[in-house]
Amino acid sequence: MSTTPRPRRRPVRPARAARPVRPLADLGPVAQLRAGHLPSRLARLAVGLVLYGVSLAMMVRGDLGLAPWDVLHSGLARYLPLTLGQTIVAMSFVVLLAWVPLREKPGVGTVANAVVVGLSADATLALLERPDALLGRAGLMVGGVVLCGLASALYIGAQLGRGPRDGLMTGLSRRTGASLRLVRTGLEVGVVLLGLLLGGVAGLGTLLYALAIGPLTQAMLPWFTVALRVPAGAPEEVSASSR
């Protein structure tokens, strides 16, 4: 019989559980309000939408190109007796009309988005001047894009309804069977081209926004997404989009 001692086995430590990801719930307007943490979610929604308008105004004053939808807004504002912010509000309600055949679910955040972003943009434009130095304008452009990602994460994470343009994208994707990426790209290319035809402002900032806003929002969204009390069997989604 062998007397060689057997090597002692090290105890196997249980693997650390992965940090749970808070999904985004696809709820109707009443269920959104009943899903808990309402004061905190309303606060995040309000701050996010105000900061979104501030970020758009920063890009306007940077004068190096606007976000894709705002290329269209700036073009329309040339022909309408409206400010840029008022044009954003008006177009939001026009886009909401397209929700009817798409049967998208609105929420408090949907209506608030349609109004607050434009008002916040106009208020910021009234206070913020265009810098003369290119470096200052570039700082406003980059800061506007980063702030927009933060603002998007705040209002999306509040889970109180998609913005008008988000709902158009998700509704078209569901109706056509096309991917969200394809639908979003098609919409944004379309509004940029139409905006340019109307004299809208596009440039380096437009490209930077298109490339960066998705990754920025996705990276910040886990910080601000509120875990809801979702009824059993309710659908959930984990993708995120911007306004």
FIZAMI-938460 format. One record per residue (C-alpha): y negated, x, z negated; residue number from 1; residue in one letter. Coordinates in steps of 0.02 Angstrom, whole numbers, plus 50000, padded with zeros to 5 digits. Layout:
+-------+-------+-------+-----+---+
|    py |    px |    pz |   k | r |
+-------+-------+-------+-----+---+
|     Y |     X |     Z | NUM | a |
...
+-------+-------+-------+-----+---+
This chain:
+-------+-------+-------+-----+---+
|    py |    px |    pz |   k | r |
+-------+-------+-------+-----+---+
| 50000 | 50000 | 50000 |   1 | m |
| 49830 | 50067 | 50050 |   2 | s |
| 49711 | 50101 | 49907 |   3 | t |
| 49557 | 50121 | 50020 |   4 | t |
| 49423 | 50007 | 49950 |   5 | p |
| 49364 | 49873 | 50068 |   6 | r |
| 49180 | 49882 | 50115 |   7 | p |
| 49077 | 49754 | 50025 |   8 | r |
| 49006 | 49620 | 50137 |   9 | r |
| 48823 | 49590 | 50123 |  10 | r |
| 48781 | 49409 | 50086 |  11 | p |
| 48716 | 49320 | 50239 |  12 | v |
| 48542 | 49259 | 50209 |  13 | r |
| 48504 | 49089 | 50282 |  14 | p |
| 48385 | 49097 | 50429 |  15 | a |
| 48211 | 49037 | 50396 |  16 | r |
| 48181 | 48865 | 50464 |  17 | a |
| 48060 | 48862 | 50609 |  18 | a |
| 47892 | 48788 | 50569 |  19 | r |
| 47896 | 48609 | 50631 |  20 | p |
| 47784 | 48567 | 50778 |  21 | v |
| 47679 | 48412 | 50756 |  22 | r |
| 47704 | 48310 | 50914 |  23 | p |
| 47573 | 48201 | 50994 |  24 | l |
| 47622 | 48019 | 50980 |  25 | a |
| 47597 | 47897 | 51123 |  26 | d |
| 47542 | 47744 | 51025 |  27 | l |
| 47445 | 47586 | 51063 |  28 | g |
| 47271 | 47560 | 50990 |  29 | p |
| 47327 | 47461 | 50838 |  30 | v |
| 47470 | 47580 | 50798 |  31 | a |
| 47349 | 47727 | 50811 |  32 | q |
| 47241 | 47652 | 50673 |  33 | l |
| 47391 | 47614 | 50563 |  34 | r |
| 47470 | 47786 | 50578 |  35 | a |
| 47386 | 47857 | 50422 |  36 | g |
| 47253 | 47988 | 50378 |  37 | h |
| 47120 | 47882 | 50465 |  38 | l |
| 46963 | 47954 | 50382 |  39 | p |
| 47016 | 48132 | 50422 |  40 | s |
| 47062 | 48086 | 50600 |  41 | r |
| 46898 | 47994 | 50631 |  42 | l |
| 46802 | 48146 | 50566 |  43 | a |
| 46897 | 48263 | 50682 |  44 | r |
| 46869 | 48146 | 50827 |  45 | l |
| 46681 | 48136 | 50796 |  46 | a |
| 46660 | 48324 | 50774 |  47 | v |
| 46769 | 48362 | 50925 |  48 | g |
| 46673 | 48245 | 51041 |  49 | l |
| 46503 | 48307 | 50984 |  50 | v |
| 46557 | 48488 | 51009 |  51 | l |
| 46627 | 48443 | 51179 |  52 | y |
| 46455 | 48383 | 51234 |  53 | g |
| 46377 | 48541 | 51161 |  54 | v |
| 46499 | 48649 | 51259 |  55 | s |
| 46457 | 48562 | 51423 |  56 | l |
| 46271 | 48588 | 51392 |  57 | a |
| 46302 | 48773 | 51357 |  58 | m |
| 46384 | 48790 | 51527 |  59 | m |
| 46239 | 48699 | 51609 |  60 | v |
| 46113 | 48817 | 51530 |  61 | r |
| 46224 | 48965 | 51575 |  62 | g |
| 46198 | 48913 | 51756 |  63 | d |
| 46353 | 49003 | 51818 |  64 | l |
| 46459 | 48852 | 51862 |  65 | g |
| 46512 | 48692 | 51775 |  66 | l |
| 46678 | 48617 | 51725 |  67 | a |
| 46763 | 48529 | 51873 |  68 | p |
| 46717 | 48350 | 51826 |  69 | w |
| 46540 | 48406 | 51783 |  70 | d |
| 46519 | 48476 | 51958 |  71 | v |
| 46538 | 48295 | 52014 |  72 | l |
| 46424 | 48232 | 51874 |  73 | h |
| 46287 | 48356 | 51919 |  74 | s |
| 46299 | 48305 | 52102 |  75 | g |
| 46288 | 48120 | 52062 |  76 | l |
| 46140 | 48149 | 51945 |  77 | a |
| 46040 | 48211 | 52096 |  78 | r |
| 46047 | 48037 | 52172 |  79 | y |
| 46042 | 47926 | 52018 |  80 | l |
| 45896 | 47890 | 51901 |  81 | p |
| 46003 | 47959 | 51759 |  82 | l |
| 46014 | 48118 | 51657 |  83 | t |
| 46173 | 48222 | 51665 |  84 | l |
| 46235 | 48149 | 51501 |  85 | g |
| 46200 | 47971 | 51558 |  86 | q |
| 46295 | 48008 | 51719 |  87 | t |
| 46443 | 48069 | 51615 |  88 | i |
| 46441 | 47906 | 51517 |  89 | v |
| 46428 | 47799 | 51673 |  90 | a |
| 46569 | 47891 | 51761 |  91 | m |
| 46679 | 47877 | 51606 |  92 | s |
| 46672 | 47687 | 51617 |  93 | f |
| 46702 | 47692 | 51805 |  94 | v |
| 46858 | 47797 | 51774 |  95 | v |
| 46913 | 47675 | 51638 |  96 | l |
| 46918 | 47537 | 51769 |  97 | l |
| 47059 | 47634 | 51852 |  98 | a |
| 47158 | 47619 | 51690 |  99 | w |
| 47183 | 47433 | 51720 | 100 | v |
| 47310 | 47446 | 51863 | 101 | p |
| 47385 | 47602 | 51783 | 102 | l |
| 47413 | 47508 | 51618 | 103 | r |
| 47356 | 47652 | 51509 | 104 | e |
| 47336 | 47627 | 51322 | 105 | k |
| 47156 | 47649 | 51261 | 106 | p |
| 47103 | 47684 | 51083 | 107 | g |
| 46951 | 47710 | 50975 | 108 | v |
| 46942 | 47887 | 51040 | 109 | g |
| 46942 | 47826 | 51220 | 110 | t |
| 46783 | 47724 | 51200 | 111 | v |
| 46702 | 47855 | 51086 | 112 | a |
| 46740 | 47990 | 51214 | 113 | n |
| 46658 | 47888 | 51352 | 114 | a |
| 46496 | 47876 | 51253 | 115 | v |
| 46479 | 48021 | 51131 | 116 | v |
| 46511 | 48168 | 51248 | 117 | v |
| 46369 | 48120 | 51365 | 118 | g |
| 46246 | 48084 | 51225 | 119 | l |
| 46288 | 48249 | 51140 | 120 | s |
| 46266 | 48343 | 51304 | 121 | a |
| 46093 | 48268 | 51332 | 122 | d |
| 46039 | 48304 | 51153 | 123 | a |
| 46093 | 48486 | 51168 | 124 | t |
| 46009 | 48507 | 51337 | 125 | l |
| 45846 | 48447 | 51258 | 126 | a |
| 45857 | 48586 | 51128 | 127 | l |
| 45938 | 48729 | 51224 | 128 | l |
| 45841 | 48833 | 51351 | 129 | e |
| 45913 | 48931 | 51496 | 130 | r |
| 45911 | 49118 | 51456 | 131 | p |
| 45826 | 49232 | 51582 | 132 | d |
| 45948 | 49376 | 51556 | 133 | a |
| 46114 | 49368 | 51647 | 134 | l |
| 46204 | 49429 | 51491 | 135 | l |
| 46137 | 49282 | 51392 | 136 | g |
| 46190 | 49160 | 51528 | 137 | r |
| 46363 | 49237 | 51535 | 138 | a |
| 46376 | 49221 | 51346 | 139 | g |
| 46334 | 49036 | 51357 | 140 | l |
| 46463 | 49011 | 51494 | 141 | m |
| 46604 | 49098 | 51401 | 142 | v |
| 46554 | 49022 | 51234 | 143 | g |
| 46549 | 48850 | 51315 | 144 | g |
| 46726 | 48867 | 51382 | 145 | v |
| 46795 | 48928 | 51215 | 146 | v |
| 46701 | 48792 | 51118 | 147 | l |
| 46767 | 48663 | 51240 | 148 | c |
| 46946 | 48718 | 51202 | 149 | g |
| 46911 | 48700 | 51015 | 150 | l |
| 46829 | 48531 | 51039 | 151 | a |
| 46975 | 48470 | 51146 | 152 | s |
| 47100 | 48522 | 51013 | 153 | a |
| 47000 | 48429 | 50880 | 154 | l |
| 46986 | 48263 | 50969 | 155 | y |
| 47160 | 48266 | 51046 | 156 | i |
| 47235 | 48315 | 50878 | 157 | g |
| 47152 | 48164 | 50797 | 158 | a |
| 47272 | 48057 | 50901 | 159 | q |
| 47154 | 47909 | 50923 | 160 | l |
| 47170 | 47886 | 51109 | 161 | g |
| 47155 | 47988 | 51268 | 162 | r |
| 46990 | 48021 | 51351 | 163 | g |
| 46952 | 47923 | 51510 | 164 | p |
| 46994 | 48067 | 51627 | 165 | r |
| 47152 | 48113 | 51530 | 166 | d |
| 47214 | 47935 | 51545 | 167 | g |
| 47183 | 47935 | 51732 | 168 | l |
| 47287 | 48093 | 51747 | 169 | m |
| 47433 | 48034 | 51641 | 170 | t |
| 47431 | 47861 | 51721 | 171 | g |
| 47437 | 47931 | 51897 | 172 | l |
| 47575 | 48050 | 51847 | 173 | s |
| 47680 | 47909 | 51776 | 174 | r |
| 47650 | 47794 | 51925 | 175 | r |
| 47679 | 47924 | 52061 | 176 | t |
| 47814 | 48027 | 51977 | 177 | g |
| 47714 | 48186 | 52009 | 178 | a |
| 47697 | 48318 | 51873 | 179 | s |
| 47545 | 48319 | 51760 | 180 | l |
| 47501 | 48492 | 51825 | 181 | r |
| 47502 | 48432 | 52005 | 182 | l |
| 47402 | 48275 | 51968 | 183 | v |
| 47273 | 48369 | 51864 | 184 | r |
| 47253 | 48503 | 51997 | 185 | t |
| 47232 | 48372 | 52133 | 186 | g |
| 47104 | 48274 | 52033 | 187 | l |
| 47001 | 48426 | 51986 | 188 | e |
| 47002 | 48500 | 52162 | 189 | v |
| 46950 | 48329 | 52228 | 190 | g |
| 46805 | 48306 | 52106 | 191 | v |
| 46743 | 48483 | 52136 | 192 | v |
| 46741 | 48459 | 52324 | 193 | l |
| 46654 | 48291 | 52309 | 194 | l |
| 46530 | 48363 | 52185 | 195 | g |
| 46490 | 48508 | 52301 | 196 | l |
| 46458 | 48387 | 52444 | 197 | l |
| 46334 | 48297 | 52331 | 198 | l |
| 46248 | 48460 | 52282 | 199 | g |
| 46338 | 48490 | 52117 | 200 | g |
| 46343 | 48659 | 52031 | 201 | v |
| 46503 | 48762 | 52043 | 202 | a |
| 46532 | 48946 | 52018 | 203 | g |
| 46620 | 49076 | 51911 | 204 | l |
| 46612 | 48961 | 51761 | 205 | g |
| 46707 | 48827 | 51857 | 206 | t |
| 46848 | 48948 | 51893 | 207 | l |
| 46849 | 49016 | 51714 | 208 | l |
| 46857 | 48839 | 51644 | 209 | y |
| 46999 | 48790 | 51760 | 210 | a |
| 47102 | 48942 | 51711 | 211 | l |
| 47064 | 48949 | 51525 | 212 | a |
| 47042 | 48773 | 51458 | 213 | i |
| 47227 | 48728 | 51460 | 214 | g |
| 47289 | 48885 | 51369 | 215 | p |
| 47144 | 48879 | 51245 | 216 | l |
| 47174 | 48697 | 51201 | 217 | t |
| 47362 | 48723 | 51188 | 218 | q |
| 47339 | 48873 | 51073 | 219 | a |
| 47218 | 48783 | 50956 | 220 | m |
| 47301 | 48612 | 50957 | 221 | l |
| 47429 | 48651 | 50819 | 222 | p |
| 47286 | 48694 | 50701 | 223 | w |
| 47208 | 48522 | 50714 | 224 | f |
| 47346 | 48399 | 50757 | 225 | t |
| 47368 | 48271 | 50617 | 226 | v |
| 47548 | 48221 | 50579 | 227 | a |
| 47559 | 48032 | 50594 | 228 | l |
| 47673 | 47902 | 50519 | 229 | r |
| 47755 | 47856 | 50683 | 230 | v |
| 47874 | 47706 | 50681 | 231 | p |
| 48055 | 47743 | 50724 | 232 | a |
| 48085 | 47734 | 50911 | 233 | g |
| 47903 | 47761 | 50960 | 234 | a |
| 47883 | 47883 | 51106 | 235 | p |
| 47809 | 48054 | 51077 | 236 | e |
| 47739 | 48184 | 51193 | 237 | e |
| 47702 | 48368 | 51164 | 238 | v |
| 47591 | 48409 | 51311 | 239 | s |
| 47404 | 48422 | 51293 | 240 | a |
| 47260 | 48404 | 51412 | 241 | s |
| 47072 | 48410 | 51408 | 242 | s |
| 46943 | 48277 | 51433 | 243 | r |
+-------+-------+-------+-----+---+
